[in-house]
């Protein structure tokens, strides 16, 4: 019985350590992307508009902040309200974000 409990505890610790390492690697993988990724730091909402400030997490502009103004529909069918600290895939409204980043390189929002 003691051997069984020790084996279960060892397996649990191994799974926990591997899961933690995998989580940290995935959560901080900004350098693997060729397009800039931003993390939303502040959001001001008024009516159907949002003023968003995002910190660039990779690339040449790493550490710099971008201010973006986005409009959304109250129904939120095609749009999304963003929140401080949000993380996401590459689905941000590219037109507004391209304009905010100089219009040449698309900006991937980490919403």
Secondary structure, 3 states (H helix, E strand, C coil): CHHHHHHHHHHHHHHHHHHHHHHHHHHCCHHHCCCEEEEEEEEEEECCEEEEEEEECCCCCCCCEEEEEEECCCCCCCCCCCCCCCCCCCCCCHHHHHHHCCCCCCEEEEC
